[in-house]
Amino acid sequence: MSETLRFEAFSSMVEPEFWSGLAHHKLHSARLDTARTVVRGEFSGGRRHAVRGNSAEPTQRLAVPARLRVNQGAWEAAQGNTQQQAGAVGVNGYLHNTNTIEEFKKRDKGELLRDAGAEILEAIRSGRATQTPELLWPFLLLSFADLKKYHFYHWFAFPAVTADPPDMATEAPAPLSSFVSRSSDLEHLLTTFAGSSVCAQGAFVARYYPSNVDNPWRVGPLSEWSEIYGSDKAEDGGIALLGFVDPSSHSTRPGWPLRNMLTWLRHCHPEATNVNILCFRDTALLAGGTVDSATLVQQCESIVVRVNVTPVASRTSECQVSGWERNEKQKLVPRIVNLSSTMDPVRLAESALDLNLQLMRWRLAPSIDLAKIAGTRALLVGAGTLGAYTAQVLLAWGMRKITFVDNGRVSFSNPARQPLYDFEDSLDGGKPKAEAAASSMRKIFPNVDSQGIQMTIPMPGHSISASEMDSTRATVARLDELVASHDVIFLLTDSRESRWLPTLLGTLHRKIVICVALGFDSYVAMRHGVYAHDDDFEPMGAPKAADSNEAVRLGCYFCNDVVAPTDSLSDRTLDQQCTVTRPGLAPIASGTAVELLTTILQHPQGGHAPPAAPGANGGAGEFGDPEHQIRGYLLGFRQHAIVGQASSLCTACSPSVINAYRQHGFDFLLRAFNNTLVSEDAPHCAAEDSADAPADYSYLET
């Protein structure tokens, strides 16, 4: 009997974690690079599955497809971690991930197979495949990852160099249990495999000695062909075999890896034209502990096939390669995996948010430090129109910690102008703004850490009664704690005096402070200067000579006006009580302020970064040098960048005011709340104070 040798093709089995790894690889590592990437896969010996029938039908053993498994561990190959399951054979795969679905469809599939076949033949001819048999069984993965929808288009190939004319099976495949003379010889073979690494290599040579009861098997790697297989002389009483780990569970068809093994044989040992092939499928028994001989006979799945190998000289063509995987209907078409319905919606939202940011690094801003932006903790003082728009832009940049401070409630006029609120928030007197804003942020993105603090900020010119003393002291302590625990402070309130205490505390704790203010059709977005050292509250670099290269600390919101903030909230008409401004102005100002912050965060000097030079385009940071003040006007759609130095007479950030607060604490603030002249005159009278005596501001009280 002689018939064409038929093979059981591989079937891919991909765990969902692999696709998550592909998404991460595409987004963070490969980006637009389509060069092939090495991944790992593995296969084991094929096993039939027992299926129980009813009482009238015996148990049946059904064949399952020959699986090549790919899981999350596939990505660890780049780190040199090639561990696999016990009894499994690890193999390299080559990922070709495209950038568009059109590129995926148009990729030359035949060229990919031919290139893989040429690499296999080169590994055979060079001898590398003899030393490392896994080079005989690479797999290909052509893919396109649609990261917006979490759809993964893919097509596996298992390149096999075909024989033309085909190799022939000269005898019907025989179970290994009937090939050996004694059942104990099966046990000895398993013991031999368990004590060596040849099985993990996937291919081996063996010689079976039926007459040797004590030591019937000799097994070694392909590199020991001459010593073990030799010329297959009959006088030594042994039977030579070429073996491989066979993933097939078909009763008569060996698995796909045999195709390239026979190619190796015809090139490396052309004298071997008629060989016994041991299709070893019992790798699962290697890790299963001791099994008696009788049970082994029942459980043994391995087979032996006698093959007539087509010699190289007889082949009619050179390097014909096949191997693209067929689908369940045996059609040559790619497949698609849709993970959007199986993934946690919160995780999908986080991936989608990160996607837009990571895409910046592909072409436009490859050096941007997104982790630094995401890890920045933002405190928003004011949860009105500016606060709502600012928070959303911060979230769009990936910031995960956003805290609101506000004392108001949502009114019916707010939802149309302030995007974090809706009509329901306005009912029953309105929800507290800070808490409603934080709740809305969590609805937009569940993984954001957003809190709302209902707080009335003490202000200069707004007197504190005796009954309010304790609560005001607690409020100041709480605000100080909030400023100290955040990285950036946004001043977004609608009155000048409400910005004074946060400015002072932000200066004291050397935080980045961004101030935004609106007019009817104009706005300003500015950053405050940051002191150089915690214990040295002198202006950074102080005023220098004209030829000095040292920087001067930038001014704060109050530096341009040495008059202290006073009560601007009392005795106001209706149009003065509301922030009357053109509706499109707030999102422009808020977006400008957040972009100013990201420019600061991407600059190597951070909050100490110098302002951009006039007319300069660029700078040391990824987004250039951050401006000091940006003033915009809707009338004429104009925008100007302005630089202002810190004032030594500033009522909020001057060293005299900061030192007065450090020395006297809440008592200094209380005098300022009850009498604005304290903060206004502090810079003047501090110079007159003794260096050893505490400053006394009581004479300023009226």
C-alpha positions as CSV (number, residue, x, y, z in Angstrom):
1,M,0.0,0.0,0.0
2,S,1.3,3.5,-0.9
3,E,-0.7,6.7,-0.9
4,T,-0.1,10.4,-0.7
5,L,0.8,11.5,2.8
6,R,-1.9,13.9,4.1
7,F,-1.4,16.3,7.0
8,E,-3.6,17.8,9.7
9,A,-3.4,21.6,9.4
10,F,-2.9,24.0,12.3
11,S,-5.8,25.9,13.8
12,S,-5.0,29.1,15.7
13,M,-6.3,29.5,19.3
14,V,-5.8,33.1,20.5
15,E,-6.6,34.2,24.0
16,P,-8.3,37.7,24.5
17,E,-5.3,38.9,26.5
18,F,-3.2,38.7,23.4
19,W,-5.4,41.2,21.6
20,S,-5.1,43.6,24.5
21,G,-1.3,43.2,24.3
22,L,-1.5,44.0,20.5
23,A,-3.5,47.2,21.3
24,H,-0.9,48.3,23.8
25,H,2.0,47.4,21.4
26,K,0.4,49.3,18.6
27,L,-0.4,52.4,20.7
28,H,2.7,52.7,22.8
29,S,5.5,50.9,20.9
30,A,4.9,50.3,17.2
31,R,2.8,53.3,16.4
32,L,3.1,53.8,12.6
33,D,6.0,51.3,12.3
34,T,4.8,48.3,10.3
35,A,8.1,46.3,10.5
36,R,7.4,42.7,11.6
37,T,7.5,42.0,15.3
38,V,8.4,38.7,17.0
39,V,5.7,37.1,19.1
40,R,5.6,33.6,20.7
41,G,3.2,30.7,20.3
42,E,3.2,27.1,21.4
43,F,1.7,23.7,20.6
44,S,1.4,20.4,22.4
45,G,0.8,16.8,21.5
46,G,-2.7,16.2,20.1
47,R,-5.2,14.4,22.4
48,R,-8.7,13.1,21.6
49,H,-11.4,14.1,24.0
50,A,-13.6,11.4,25.6
51,V,-17.3,12.0,25.1
52,R,-19.7,9.9,27.1
53,G,-22.8,8.5,25.5
54,N,-25.9,7.2,27.2
55,S,-26.1,3.8,28.9
56,A,-26.6,2.1,25.5
57,E,-23.7,3.8,23.8
58,P,-20.0,3.5,24.8
59,T,-17.7,6.4,25.4
60,Q,-16.3,7.9,22.2
61,R,-12.9,9.6,21.7
62,L,-13.3,12.5,19.3
63,A,-10.4,14.2,17.5
64,V,-10.0,18.0,18.1
65,P,-8.2,20.5,15.8
66,A,-4.4,20.8,16.0
67,R,-4.0,24.0,18.0
68,L,-1.3,26.6,18.0
69,R,-1.9,28.7,21.1
70,V,-1.1,32.4,21.3
71,N,-1.7,34.2,24.6
72,Q,-0.5,37.3,26.6
73,G,2.9,35.6,27.0
74,A,3.5,36.1,23.3
75,W,4.7,39.6,24.0
76,E,7.3,38.5,26.5
77,A,9.5,37.2,23.7
78,A,11.0,40.7,23.3
79,Q,12.3,40.4,26.8
80,G,13.8,37.0,26.2
81,N,11.2,35.2,28.3
82,T,10.2,32.1,26.2
83,Q,8.7,30.0,28.9
84,Q,5.9,27.7,27.9
85,Q,3.6,25.1,29.4
86,A,5.0,21.7,30.4
87,G,5.2,19.4,27.5
88,A,4.6,22.3,25.0
89,V,6.8,23.3,22.1
90,G,7.5,27.1,21.8
91,V,7.8,28.7,18.4
92,N,8.4,32.2,17.0
93,G,5.7,34.0,15.1
94,Y,6.1,37.1,13.0
95,L,3.5,39.8,13.4
96,H,2.8,42.1,10.4
97,N,0.5,44.7,11.8
98,T,-0.8,47.2,9.3
99,N,-1.9,50.8,9.8
100,T,-5.2,50.7,7.8
101,I,-7.8,48.2,6.8
102,E,-7.0,48.9,3.2
103,E,-3.3,48.0,3.7
104,F,-4.4,44.8,5.5
105,K,-6.5,43.8,2.5
106,K,-3.9,44.7,-0.1
107,R,-0.9,43.1,1.6
108,D,0.7,40.5,-0.8
109,K,-0.1,37.2,1.1
110,G,1.9,35.1,-1.4
111,E,5.0,37.3,-0.9
112,L,4.8,36.8,2.9
113,L,4.6,33.1,2.5
114,R,7.5,32.9,0.0
115,D,9.7,35.1,2.3
116,A,8.9,32.8,5.2
117,G,9.7,29.7,3.2
118,A,13.0,31.2,2.1
119,E,13.9,31.8,5.7
120,I,13.0,28.2,6.6
121,L,15.2,26.8,3.8
122,E,18.1,29.1,4.8
123,A,17.8,27.8,8.4
124,I,17.9,24.2,7.1
125,R,20.9,24.7,4.7
126,S,22.9,26.7,7.2
127,G,22.4,24.0,9.9
128,R,20.6,26.3,12.3
129,A,17.4,24.3,12.1
130,T,19.4,21.2,13.2
131,Q,20.5,23.0,16.3
132,T,17.2,24.8,16.9
133,P,14.3,22.8,15.4
134,E,11.7,25.5,16.2
135,L,13.0,27.4,13.2
136,L,11.2,24.9,11.1
137,W,7.8,26.0,12.4
138,P,7.4,29.7,12.4
139,F,3.9,31.2,12.0
140,L,2.8,34.5,10.5
141,L,0.1,36.8,11.8
142,L,-1.2,39.6,9.5
143,S,-3.4,42.0,11.4
144,F,-5.1,45.3,11.6
145,A,-6.1,46.7,15.0
146,D,-9.1,49.1,14.9
147,L,-8.5,50.7,18.3
148,K,-11.6,52.9,18.1
149,K,-14.0,49.9,17.9
150,Y,-11.7,47.3,19.4
151,H,-12.0,45.1,16.3
152,F,-9.0,43.0,15.4
153,Y,-8.8,41.8,11.8
154,H,-6.3,39.0,11.4
155,W,-5.1,36.1,9.4
156,F,-2.7,33.3,10.6
157,A,-0.4,31.4,8.3
158,F,1.7,28.3,9.1
159,P,4.3,28.3,6.3
160,A,5.1,24.8,4.9
161,V,7.5,24.1,2.1
162,T,5.7,21.6,-0.1
163,A,7.1,18.5,-1.8
164,D,6.4,18.1,-5.5
165,P,5.8,15.3,-6.2
166,P,4.4,14.7,-2.7
167,D,5.8,12.4,0.0
168,M,4.1,9.0,0.2
169,A,2.9,6.9,3.1
170,T,4.0,3.4,2.3
171,E,2.1,1.7,5.1
172,A,-1.0,2.5,7.1
173,P,-0.2,4.5,10.3
174,A,0.2,2.2,13.3
175,P,-0.5,3.1,16.9
176,L,2.7,3.3,18.9
177,S,1.2,0.9,21.4
178,S,1.1,-1.8,18.7
179,F,4.4,-0.8,17.2
180,V,6.4,-1.6,20.4
181,S,6.9,-5.2,21.6
182,R,5.9,-4.7,25.2
183,S,3.7,-2.2,27.0
184,S,6.5,-1.5,29.4
185,D,8.4,0.0,26.5
186,L,5.9,2.8,26.3
187,E,6.6,3.6,30.0
188,H,10.3,3.6,29.3
189,L,9.9,6.0,26.4
190,L,8.0,8.5,28.6
191,T,10.6,8.1,31.3
192,T,13.3,8.9,28.7
193,F,11.5,12.0,27.5
194,A,10.8,13.2,31.0
195,G,14.5,13.0,31.8
196,S,15.7,15.1,28.8
197,S,14.9,18.3,26.9
198,V,14.5,16.9,23.4
199,C,10.7,16.8,23.6
200,A,10.6,20.5,24.4
201,Q,12.6,21.1,21.2
202,G,9.8,19.6,19.2
203,A,11.9,17.2,17.1
204,F,14.2,14.3,17.8
205,V,15.8,11.1,16.5
206,A,15.3,7.8,18.2
207,R,16.2,4.1,18.0
208,Y,14.1,1.4,19.4
209,Y,15.6,-1.9,20.5
210,P,12.8,-4.5,20.8
211,S,15.2,-7.1,22.2
212,N,16.5,-4.9,25.0
213,V,14.1,-5.3,27.9
214,D,15.9,-3.0,30.3
215,N,16.9,-0.2,27.9
216,P,14.7,-0.3,24.8
217,W,15.0,3.3,23.7
218,R,17.7,5.8,22.8
219,V,16.5,9.3,22.1
220,G,18.5,12.5,21.2
221,P,18.2,15.8,19.4
222,L,18.5,16.2,15.6
223,S,22.1,17.1,16.0
224,E,22.8,13.5,17.1
225,W,21.5,12.0,13.8
226,S,24.7,10.2,12.9
227,E,25.1,8.6,16.4
228,I,21.5,7.5,16.8
229,Y,19.9,7.1,13.4
230,G,23.1,6.4,11.4
231,S,22.6,4.4,8.3
232,D,19.8,2.4,9.9
233,K,21.7,-0.9,9.8
234,A,19.6,-3.9,10.6
235,E,22.3,-5.9,12.3
236,D,22.2,-3.9,15.5
237,G,18.7,-5.0,16.1
238,G,17.3,-1.6,16.5
239,I,14.7,0.4,14.5
240,A,15.6,4.0,13.7
241,L,12.9,6.7,13.8
242,L,12.6,10.4,13.1
243,G,10.2,11.9,15.7
244,F,8.4,15.2,16.4
245,V,5.8,16.5,18.8
246,D,2.6,16.0,16.8
247,P,-0.3,18.4,17.5
248,S,-2.7,16.3,15.5
249,S,-5.2,14.0,17.1
250,H,-6.4,12.5,13.8
251,S,-6.1,8.7,13.7
252,T,-4.1,8.6,10.5
253,R,-2.9,12.1,9.6
254,P,0.2,13.5,11.2
255,G,0.3,17.2,12.1
256,W,1.5,20.2,10.1
257,P,5.0,20.4,11.6
258,L,6.0,17.1,9.8
259,R,5.9,18.9,6.4
260,N,9.0,21.1,7.1
261,M,10.6,18.3,9.0
262,L,10.6,16.2,5.8
263,T,12.0,19.2,4.0
264,W,14.8,19.3,6.6
265,L,15.3,15.5,6.0
266,R,15.5,15.7,2.2
267,H,18.1,18.5,2.4
268,C,20.2,17.4,5.3
269,H,20.1,13.6,4.9
270,P,19.2,12.8,1.3
271,E,20.3,9.2,1.9
272,A,17.2,8.6,4.1
273,T,14.5,7.9,1.6
274,N,12.3,5.6,3.5
275,V,11.9,6.4,7.2
276,N,9.8,5.6,10.2
277,I,8.2,8.8,11.6
278,L,7.2,8.8,15.3
279,C,4.3,11.2,15.7
280,F,4.6,11.7,19.5
281,R,1.3,13.0,20.9
282,D,1.5,12.0,24.5
283,T,3.2,15.1,25.9
284,A,0.3,15.5,28.4
285,L,1.4,12.2,30.0
286,L,4.9,13.6,30.7
287,A,3.5,15.9,33.4
288,G,0.9,13.6,34.6
289,G,3.0,11.5,37.1
290,T,3.5,7.8,37.1
291,V,1.1,5.7,35.0
292,D,1.1,2.0,34.9
293,S,1.8,0.2,31.6
294,A,-1.7,-1.2,31.1
295,T,-3.2,2.3,31.4
296,L,-0.5,3.7,29.0
297,V,-1.6,1.3,26.3
298,Q,-5.2,2.6,26.6
299,Q,-4.2,6.3,26.8
300,C,-1.4,6.3,24.2
301,E,-2.3,8.5,21.2
302,S,1.0,8.5,19.4
303,I,1.3,6.8,15.9
304,V,4.2,5.6,13.7
305,V,4.1,6.3,9.9
306,R,6.4,4.9,7.3
307,V,7.2,7.6,4.7
308,N,8.8,7.5,1.3
309,V,10.6,10.9,1.1
310,T,10.7,12.7,-2.2
311,P,14.4,13.5,-2.8
312,V,15.5,17.0,-3.7
313,A,16.5,16.0,-7.2
314,S,13.0,14.7,-8.0
315,R,11.2,18.0,-7.1
316,T,9.7,19.8,-10.1
317,S,9.6,23.2,-8.5
318,E,11.7,25.1,-6.0
319,C,10.2,26.5,-2.7
320,Q,6.4,26.2,-3.2
321,V,5.0,27.4,0.1
322,S,1.5,27.0,1.5
323,G,-0.1,27.6,4.9
324,W,-2.7,30.4,5.2
325,E,-5.3,29.3,7.7
326,R,-8.8,28.4,6.5
327,N,-11.9,29.3,8.4
328,E,-14.6,26.9,9.8
329,K,-16.1,26.6,6.3
330,Q,-12.6,25.8,4.8
331,K,-12.4,29.1,3.0
332,L,-9.3,31.2,2.7
333,V,-10.5,34.4,4.3
334,P,-9.3,36.5,7.2
335,R,-11.1,36.7,10.6
336,I,-12.3,39.4,12.9
337,V,-12.4,39.5,16.7
338,N,-14.8,42.0,18.3
339,L,-13.8,42.6,21.9
340,S,-15.9,45.7,22.5
341,S,-18.8,43.7,23.8
342,T,-16.8,41.6,26.2
343,M,-14.6,44.3,27.7
344,D,-15.4,46.3,30.8
345,P,-17.0,49.5,29.6
346,V,-14.9,51.5,32.0
347,R,-11.8,50.0,30.6
348,L,-13.0,50.7,27.1
349,A,-13.5,54.4,28.1
350,E,-10.0,54.6,29.5
351,S,-8.5,53.0,26.4
352,A,-10.5,55.4,24.2
353,L,-9.3,58.4,26.2
354,D,-5.7,57.3,26.1
355,L,-6.0,56.5,22.4
356,N,-6.4,60.2,21.4
357,L,-3.5,61.2,23.5
358,Q,-1.1,58.4,22.5
359,L,-1.8,59.2,18.8
360,M,-0.1,62.6,19.4
361,R,3.2,60.7,19.9
362,W,3.0,58.9,16.6
363,R,3.8,61.9,14.5
364,L,3.2,65.3,16.0
365,A,4.7,65.2,19.5
366,P,6.8,62.1,19.9
367,S,8.5,63.3,23.1
368,I,5.5,64.4,25.0
369,D,5.4,63.0,28.6
370,L,1.8,62.0,28.9
371,A,2.4,60.3,32.3
372,K,3.5,63.6,33.8
373,I,0.3,65.2,32.6
374,A,-1.9,62.3,33.8
375,G,-0.3,62.4,37.2
376,T,-0.8,66.1,37.8
377,R,-3.3,66.9,40.5
378,A,-5.5,69.9,39.7
379,L,-7.4,72.1,42.2
380,L,-10.0,74.3,40.6
381,V,-11.1,77.2,42.7
382,G,-14.4,78.0,41.2
383,A,-16.9,75.6,39.6
384,G,-18.8,78.0,37.4
385,T,-18.4,78.6,33.6
386,L,-14.6,78.7,33.7
387,G,-14.4,75.8,36.1
388,A,-16.7,73.5,34.0
389,Y,-14.8,74.1,30.8
390,T,-11.4,73.9,32.4
391,A,-12.2,70.6,34.0
392,Q,-13.3,69.1,30.7
393,V,-10.1,70.1,28.9
394,L,-8.0,68.8,31.8
395,L,-9.9,65.5,31.5
396,A,-9.3,65.4,27.8
397,W,-5.6,65.7,28.5
398,G,-5.9,62.6,30.7
399,M,-5.6,64.1,34.2
400,R,-7.1,61.8,36.7
401,K,-7.2,63.9,39.9
402,I,-9.4,67.0,39.7
403,T,-10.9,68.8,42.8
404,F,-13.5,71.5,42.8
405,V,-13.9,74.3,45.4
406,D,-17.0,76.4,45.3
407,N,-19.7,77.7,47.6
408,G,-22.6,78.2,45.1
409,R,-25.5,76.1,44.0
410,V,-26.6,75.3,40.5
411,S,-29.2,77.8,39.3
412,F,-31.6,77.5,36.3
413,S,-29.3,79.9,34.3
414,N,-26.2,77.6,34.7
415,P,-26.8,74.5,32.6
416,A,-26.9,76.4,29.3
417,R,-23.5,78.1,30.0
418,Q,-21.8,75.5,32.2
419,P,-21.5,72.1,30.6
420,L,-21.1,70.0,33.7
421,Y,-24.7,70.7,34.9
422,D,-28.1,69.8,33.6
423,F,-31.7,70.9,34.4
424,E,-32.1,68.3,37.2
425,D,-29.2,69.8,39.1
426,S,-31.1,73.1,39.2
427,L,-34.2,71.7,41.0
428,D,-35.1,72.1,44.7
429,G,-32.9,75.0,45.2
430,G,-30.0,73.6,43.2
431,K,-27.3,71.1,44.1
432,P,-24.0,72.3,45.5
433,K,-21.9,73.2,42.5
434,A,-18.6,71.6,43.6
435,E,-20.3,68.3,44.4
436,A,-22.4,68.3,41.2
437,A,-19.4,69.1,39.1
438,A,-17.4,66.3,40.6
439,S,-20.3,63.9,40.1
440,S,-20.7,65.0,36.5
441,M,-17.0,64.3,35.9
442,R,-17.3,60.8,37.2
443,K,-20.3,60.2,34.9
444,I,-18.2,61.4,31.9
445,F,-15.2,59.2,32.9
446,P,-15.7,56.8,35.8
447,N,-12.0,56.4,36.5
448,V,-11.4,60.1,37.3
449,D,-10.7,60.9,40.9
450,S,-12.9,64.0,41.3
451,Q,-14.1,65.6,44.5
452,G,-16.2,68.6,45.3
453,I,-15.5,70.7,48.3
454,Q,-18.3,73.1,49.3
455,M,-16.4,76.1,50.7
456,T,-16.7,79.9,51.0
457,I,-13.2,81.3,50.7
458,P,-12.5,84.1,53.2
459,M,-11.7,87.4,51.3
460,P,-10.1,90.7,52.1
461,G,-12.7,93.4,52.9
462,H,-15.3,90.8,54.0
463,S,-15.3,91.1,57.7
464,I,-15.3,88.0,60.0
465,S,-17.6,88.2,63.0
466,A,-16.8,86.6,66.3
467,S,-19.3,83.7,65.7
468,E,-17.6,83.0,62.3
469,M,-14.0,82.9,63.8
470,D,-13.7,79.1,64.3
471,S,-15.3,78.1,61.0
472,T,-13.1,80.6,59.1
473,R,-10.0,79.3,60.8
474,A,-11.0,75.7,59.8
475,T,-11.7,76.9,56.2
476,V,-8.3,78.5,55.9
477,A,-6.7,75.3,57.2
478,R,-8.7,73.2,54.8
479,L,-7.8,75.4,51.8
480,D,-4.1,75.3,52.8
481,E,-4.3,71.6,52.9
482,L,-5.9,71.4,49.5
483,V,-3.3,73.7,47.9
484,A,-0.5,71.7,49.5
485,S,-1.8,68.4,48.2
486,H,-2.3,69.5,44.6
487,D,0.2,70.4,41.9
488,V,-1.6,73.1,40.0
489,I,-4.1,75.7,41.3
490,F,-6.6,77.2,38.8
491,L,-8.1,80.5,40.0
492,L,-11.5,80.6,38.2
493,T,-13.8,82.6,40.5
494,D,-15.8,85.7,39.4
495,S,-14.4,88.2,41.9
496,R,-10.9,89.7,42.4
497,E,-10.8,89.3,46.2
498,S,-11.7,85.6,46.1
499,R,-8.4,84.9,44.3
500,W,-6.2,86.6,47.0
501,L,-6.0,83.8,49.6
502,P,-5.4,81.0,47.0
503,T,-2.8,83.2,45.4
504,L,-1.0,83.7,48.7
505,L,-1.2,79.9,49.6
506,G,-0.1,78.9,46.1
507,T,2.9,81.2,46.3
508,L,3.8,79.9,49.8
509,H,3.7,76.2,48.7
510,R,5.5,77.0,45.4
511,K,2.7,75.6,43.2
512,I,1.9,76.3,39.6
513,V,-1.0,78.8,39.7
514,I,-3.0,79.5,36.6
515,C,-5.4,82.5,36.8
516,V,-8.2,83.1,34.2
517,A,-10.4,86.1,34.2
518,L,-13.1,87.3,31.7
519,G,-14.4,90.6,30.5
520,F,-17.3,91.1,28.2
521,D,-15.3,90.3,25.1
522,S,-11.8,89.9,26.4
523,Y,-9.9,87.4,28.7
524,V,-6.6,86.9,30.4
525,A,-5.0,83.5,31.1
526,M,-1.7,83.8,33.0
527,R,0.6,81.9,35.2
528,H,2.1,83.1,38.5
529,G,5.8,83.2,39.1
530,V,7.2,80.4,41.4
531,Y,9.8,81.1,44.1
532,A,13.1,79.3,43.7
533,H,13.3,77.8,47.2
534,D,11.0,76.8,50.1
535,D,12.9,78.8,52.6
536,D,14.0,81.7,50.5
537,F,11.1,83.9,49.7
538,E,13.0,86.4,47.6
539,P,12.0,87.0,44.0
540,M,13.6,84.3,41.8
541,G,16.8,85.8,40.8
542,A,15.6,89.2,42.1
543,P,15.8,92.2,39.8
544,K,19.1,91.9,37.9
545,A,21.3,94.2,36.0
546,A,20.4,94.7,32.3
547,D,23.3,92.4,31.2
548,S,22.4,89.6,33.6
549,N,21.3,86.3,32.2
550,E,19.4,85.2,35.3
551,A,15.6,85.0,35.2
552,V,13.3,87.3,37.1
553,R,10.3,85.9,38.9
554,L,7.1,86.5,37.0
555,G,4.3,88.5,38.5
556,C,1.0,87.2,39.8
557,Y,-2.6,88.4,39.1
558,F,-2.2,91.1,41.8
559,C,1.3,92.3,40.9
560,N,0.1,95.0,38.4
561,D,-2.0,96.7,41.0
562,V,-0.6,97.4,44.4
563,V,-4.1,98.4,45.7
564,A,-5.4,95.6,47.9
565,P,-8.5,93.7,46.8
566,T,-11.7,95.0,48.5
567,D,-15.3,94.0,48.7
568,S,-16.6,94.1,45.1
569,L,-19.7,92.0,45.8
570,S,-21.8,94.4,47.8
571,D,-24.1,97.1,46.4
572,R,-24.1,95.7,42.9
573,T,-26.8,95.9,40.2
574,L,-28.1,92.8,38.5
575,D,-25.7,93.0,35.6
576,Q,-22.8,93.4,38.0
577,Q,-23.9,90.4,40.1
578,C,-23.7,88.1,37.0
579,T,-20.7,87.4,34.8
580,V,-21.9,89.2,31.7
581,T,-19.6,87.9,28.9
582,R,-20.0,86.7,25.3
583,P,-20.9,83.0,25.6
584,G,-18.1,81.8,23.4
585,L,-15.4,83.4,25.5
586,A,-15.2,81.1,28.4
587,P,-14.3,77.9,26.5
588,I,-11.6,79.9,24.6
589,A,-10.1,81.2,27.9
590,S,-10.3,77.9,29.7
591,G,-8.7,76.0,26.8
592,T,-5.9,78.5,26.6
593,A,-5.3,78.2,30.3
594,V,-5.1,74.4,30.2
595,E,-2.8,74.5,27.2
596,L,-0.6,77.0,29.0
597,L,-0.4,74.4,31.9
598,T,0.6,71.5,29.6
599,T,3.3,73.7,28.0
600,I,4.7,74.3,31.5
601,L,4.5,70.6,32.4
602,Q,6.4,69.7,29.2
603,H,9.2,72.2,29.8
604,P,12.3,70.9,31.6
605,Q,12.2,73.9,34.0
606,G,8.5,73.4,34.8
607,G,7.0,76.3,36.8
608,H,10.3,78.2,36.6
609,A,10.4,78.1,32.8
610,P,11.2,81.5,31.3
611,P,8.5,83.1,29.1
612,A,8.8,82.9,25.3
613,A,11.0,85.5,23.8
614,P,9.1,88.0,21.6
615,G,8.7,86.6,18.1
616,A,10.3,83.3,19.1
617,N,8.8,80.1,17.7
618,G,9.8,77.1,19.9
619,G,11.8,76.8,23.0
620,A,13.2,74.1,25.3
621,G,9.9,72.3,25.9
622,E,8.0,69.9,23.7
623,F,5.5,72.7,23.1
624,G,8.0,75.5,23.4
625,D,8.4,78.1,26.2
626,P,5.2,78.9,28.1
627,E,4.0,82.5,27.9
628,H,3.4,84.5,31.0
629,Q,0.1,86.2,30.1
630,I,-2.1,85.6,27.2
631,R,-4.7,88.3,26.6
632,G,-7.4,87.7,24.0
633,Y,-10.1,89.9,22.4
634,L,-13.1,88.8,20.4
635,L,-13.3,92.2,18.9
636,G,-11.0,91.8,16.0
637,F,-10.1,88.3,17.2
638,R,-6.8,89.4,18.5
639,Q,-4.4,87.8,21.0
640,H,-1.3,89.2,22.7
641,A,1.4,87.6,24.9
642,I,2.6,89.9,27.7
643,V,5.4,89.5,30.3
644,G,5.3,91.2,33.7
645,Q,7.8,90.9,36.5
646,A,6.8,90.3,40.1
647,S,6.3,93.4,42.2
648,S,8.1,93.7,45.5
649,L,5.0,95.6,46.7
650,C,2.4,93.0,45.6
651,T,-0.4,92.5,48.1
652,A,-0.5,88.7,47.4
653,C,2.9,87.2,46.5
654,S,5.5,89.7,47.7
655,P,8.1,88.3,50.2
656,S,6.8,90.7,52.9
657,V,3.2,89.3,52.6
658,I,4.4,85.7,52.5
659,N,6.7,86.2,55.5
660,A,4.0,88.0,57.4
661,Y,1.7,85.0,57.0
662,R,4.4,82.5,57.9
663,Q,5.2,84.5,61.0
664,H,1.6,85.4,62.2
665,G,-0.5,82.8,60.4
666,F,-4.3,83.2,60.8
667,D,-4.0,86.4,62.8
668,F,-2.4,88.1,59.8
669,L,-5.2,86.8,57.5
670,L,-7.9,87.9,60.0
671,R,-6.6,91.4,60.0
672,A,-6.6,91.3,56.1
673,F,-10.2,90.0,56.0
674,N,-11.4,92.7,58.4
675,N,-9.2,95.5,57.0
676,T,-7.7,95.4,53.4
677,L,-5.1,98.0,54.4
678,V,-3.2,95.2,56.2
679,S,-2.4,93.3,53.1
680,E,-1.9,96.5,51.1
681,D,0.6,98.1,53.6
682,A,2.3,94.9,54.6
683,P,5.0,95.2,52.0
684,H,5.7,98.8,53.0
685,C,5.8,98.4,56.8
686,A,7.7,95.1,56.7
687,A,10.8,97.0,55.7
688,E,10.5,99.1,58.9
689,D,10.0,96.1,61.2
690,S,12.9,95.0,63.3
691,A,14.6,91.9,62.2
692,D,14.2,90.4,65.6
693,A,10.8,91.8,66.6
694,P,7.5,90.5,65.3
695,A,5.6,92.8,62.9
696,D,2.7,94.7,64.5
697,Y,-0.1,95.7,62.1
698,S,-2.7,96.7,64.7
699,Y,-2.1,100.4,64.1
700,L,-3.6,99.9,60.6
701,E,-6.9,98.8,61.9
702,T,-9.7,101.4,62.0
